[in-house]
Amino acid sequence: MTACINNAVFTDCRLYLHMITSWYTPRPGERTFLIIDSAKPEPVITTPFGTPSAEYQVGAMTMLVYPYDIAQKIAP
């Protein structure tokens, strides 16, 4: 994902470089995760996803686990 402005709101959007469109197809009933690399300067907006059900830290990487498919909240 990449940060962008969608409908005048700063949000997360699909990253079109090396992307498979099916990654962003919402799948009801599926749990998903988001990996954030804090060593990268680009911001990641996690607010629209709510509170993760679990969080794991490995070095500069953070894995946020959500109890639903976050694809439904990622702007095209």
N, C-alpha and C positions, 0 to 999 in steps of 0.2 A: 504494500500500500504506500501511498504518498499523501502528504498533506495538500489540500486544495481548497478552493472556495466554490461551494455549490449552493445555489440559491441564496447568495449573500451570507452564507454561514461557513466558517472555517471548519473543515471536516476531513475525514479520511476518504480517499478515492482509490480506485483501482490503479495499479501500476501497469502501464501498457508495454513496458519492456520485459520480454520473456514471460508473457502471461498466457495462461490457458483459461479461456472464458468459463469453463465449467467450475473453476475454483471459486467463482463468485456467484454461482447459482445457489440460492438459499435452499436448504434441505431441512424441512421441519423435523423436529425430534432428534436432531444430531447435536452433539456437543462439539465445540471447536476451541482452538487456541490461537493466540497471537504472540509472536515472538518479537521482542523489541531489542535492538542492539543499541545500547546507550553510547557506544563509541562512534555512532553515526551522528552527524550534526542535524539531520532532518528531523523535525518534530513528528511525533505520532500522537494523534488525538484519541484517547481511550475513553473519554467521558461518555460518548453515546452508547458504549457497550455496557455500561453499568459496572457493578462490582464483580470481579471475577470470583469463581468458586474456589480457585486455588491459584497460587503464584509460586513460581520456582525461579531461583537465581543461580546462574552458572557464569561466573566471570562477569563480562559486560552484557551478557544476554539475560533477558527476563522473559519467562514464558507465563502468559496469563491464560488460564483455562476458564471457559464460559459454559454455563449449563444449557446453552442454545446455540444456534448457528449464527455467528456474527455477520455473515454475508448479507443478511437482510438489512443491515444498517450501514453498508459500505456504498457510497455514492458511485454511480457509473462514470 
